[in-house]
Amino acid sequence: MKKIGLLFTALLMLSCSASKEVIKGDEWSGFEELVTDQGIEFRAEWAKPQQQINMGGLTRVGDSPNRINLLGNPNFVQVSGNKVSGQLPFFGSQSFNVQFNSLDQNIAFEDATPQNMRMKFNERKNQYEISFNVTGQSNTYTMHMTVFPNKSAILRVNSANRSTISYEGKLVEERTEI
């Protein structure tokens, strides 16, 4: 019985170490060209509001007020050269200058020109950092994206009219049609 338990544990450990796509050292050098020439797309899997919000029992199983699963919720941020498009759900508080019953509840911008675009590779942490400002219909957003070697990323969004929110997700190959 002990051997079966050891065998099961070994198989479980092997299956949990599934291979992940990793950006190799020589690919990092071409990452900035990829962003400027072909572009990248980020898709969020989790939203993490920085301010505790009362969801009033509307969350799904496994969600909490500060970590919300976005499975089944279409979202993306595309960065391609001098254009940025995005659609992200927003969970948090908004300041009083937002219209009552406004349809602009999400963070949304289409074919916007990013301002103050900065990309740099942090050799010490082995990660790429991208930051820019973009203006949507009613807000200007400051975005900071950190890309890790396994193509996972964290996107932090700041705005003057909304509370800060961050998203955890991945860079994907297929592009969302706008």
C-alpha positions in Angstrom: 0.0 0.0 0.0 2.9 2.3 0.8 4.4 1.7 -2.7 1.1 2.6 -4.3 1.0 5.8 -2.3 4.5 6.7 -3.4 3.7 5.9 -7.0 0.6 8.1 -6.9 2.5 11.0 -5.3 5.2 10.8 -7.9 2.7 10.8 -10.8 0.9 13.7 -9.2 4.1 15.7 -8.9 5.0 15.0 -12.5 1.6 16.0 -13.8 1.6 19.2 -11.8 4.9 20.3 -13.4 3.3 20.7 -16.8 5.5 22.5 -19.2 4.8 26.2 -19.6 5.8 28.3 -22.5 8.8 30.4 -21.4 10.5 33.4 -23.0 14.1 32.5 -23.4 17.0 35.0 -23.0 17.4 35.6 -26.8 13.7 36.1 -27.2 13.7 38.9 -24.5 16.0 40.9 -26.8 13.3 40.8 -29.5 10.4 41.5 -27.1 10.5 45.3 -27.6 10.4 44.9 -31.4 7.5 42.4 -31.0 5.5 45.1 -29.1 6.3 47.8 -31.6 6.0 45.8 -34.8 3.5 43.0 -34.3 2.0 43.9 -30.9 1.1 41.9 -27.9 -2.2 41.0 -26.3 -2.8 40.6 -22.5 -5.9 38.7 -21.3 -6.8 39.0 -17.6 -7.7 35.9 -15.6 -8.1 37.7 -12.2 -9.1 41.2 -11.2 -7.7 42.5 -7.9 -9.4 45.7 -6.7 -7.1 47.6 -4.3 -10.1 48.8 -2.4 -12.4 46.4 -0.5 -15.8 46.5 -2.2 -19.1 45.1 -1.0 -20.2 42.6 -3.7 -23.5 42.0 -1.9 -23.4 38.2 -2.5 -22.9 38.6 -6.2 -19.6 36.8 -6.4 -19.1 33.3 -7.7 -17.7 30.5 -5.6 -14.0 31.0 -5.1 -14.2 34.8 -5.6 -13.5 37.3 -2.8 -13.9 41.1 -2.7 -10.2 41.5 -3.5 -9.7 38.7 -6.0 -12.3 38.1 -8.7 -12.1 35.4 -11.3 -12.7 36.7 -14.9 -13.3 33.3 -16.5 -16.0 33.8 -19.1 -15.7 37.6 -18.9 -14.2 38.8 -22.2 -11.3 41.3 -21.7 -8.1 42.3 -23.3 -5.4 44.9 -23.7 -3.7 45.1 -27.1 -0.4 47.1 -27.5 0.8 47.5 -31.0 3.2 50.1 -32.0 1.6 53.5 -31.4 -1.9 52.2 -30.8 -3.5 50.7 -27.7 -7.0 49.1 -27.4 -8.6 47.5 -24.4 -11.7 46.4 -22.6 -11.4 45.5 -18.9 -14.1 45.0 -16.3 -13.9 47.4 -13.4 -14.6 46.5 -9.8 -14.1 49.3 -7.3 -15.3 52.8 -6.5 -15.7 55.8 -8.8 -15.6 59.4 -7.9 -18.7 61.6 -7.9 -18.1 63.1 -11.3 -19.1 59.9 -13.2 -22.6 60.1 -14.6 -25.4 58.3 -12.8 -26.4 55.1 -14.7 -23.5 55.6 -17.1 -22.8 52.9 -19.6 -19.1 53.5 -19.3 -18.5 51.2 -16.3 -15.6 49.3 -17.8 -12.2 50.4 -18.5 -12.4 50.9 -22.3 -10.3 52.5 -25.0 -10.0 51.8 -28.7 -7.2 52.6 -31.1 -5.9 55.2 -28.6 -2.5 56.7 -28.9 -0.4 55.9 -25.8 1.4 58.8 -24.1 4.7 58.5 -22.2 5.2 54.9 -23.5 8.2 53.3 -21.7 9.5 49.7 -22.1 12.5 48.4 -20.3 14.0 45.1 -19.4 14.8 44.6 -15.7 17.8 42.2 -15.8 18.0 41.8 -12.1 14.3 40.5 -11.9 14.3 39.0 -15.4 11.1 40.7 -16.4 9.9 43.3 -18.9 8.2 46.5 -17.7 5.8 48.5 -19.9 4.1 51.6 -18.8 2.0 54.2 -20.7 -0.9 56.6 -20.3 -4.1 56.2 -22.4 -7.3 58.2 -22.6 -10.6 56.4 -22.8 -14.1 58.0 -23.3 -14.2 59.6 -19.9 -11.0 58.8 -18.1 -7.2 58.9 -18.5 -5.6 55.7 -17.3 -2.0 55.1 -16.2 -1.1 51.5 -17.0 1.9 49.5 -15.7 2.4 46.0 -17.1 5.0 43.6 -15.8 5.7 40.6 -18.1 7.4 37.5 -16.7 9.4 34.8 -18.6 6.5 32.3 -18.6 4.3 35.0 -20.5 2.2 35.7 -17.4 1.7 39.3 -16.6 0.4 41.8 -14.1 -1.4 44.9 -15.3 -1.9 47.8 -12.8 -4.4 50.5 -13.8 -4.6 53.9 -12.0 -7.1 56.7 -12.8 -7.9 60.0 -11.2 -11.6 59.1 -11.1 -11.5 55.4 -10.0 -9.8 53.3 -7.4 -6.7 51.4 -8.4 -7.1 47.9 -9.8 -4.7 45.3 -10.9 -5.2 42.3 -13.2 -3.3 39.0 -13.4 -3.2 37.2 -16.7 -1.2 36.1 -19.7 0.1 37.2 -23.0 -1.7 35.3 -25.8 -1.0 34.6 -29.4 -4.5 34.9 -30.9 -5.8 38.4 -31.2 -9.2 39.7 -30.1 -11.2 41.3 -32.9 -12.3 44.8 -32.1 
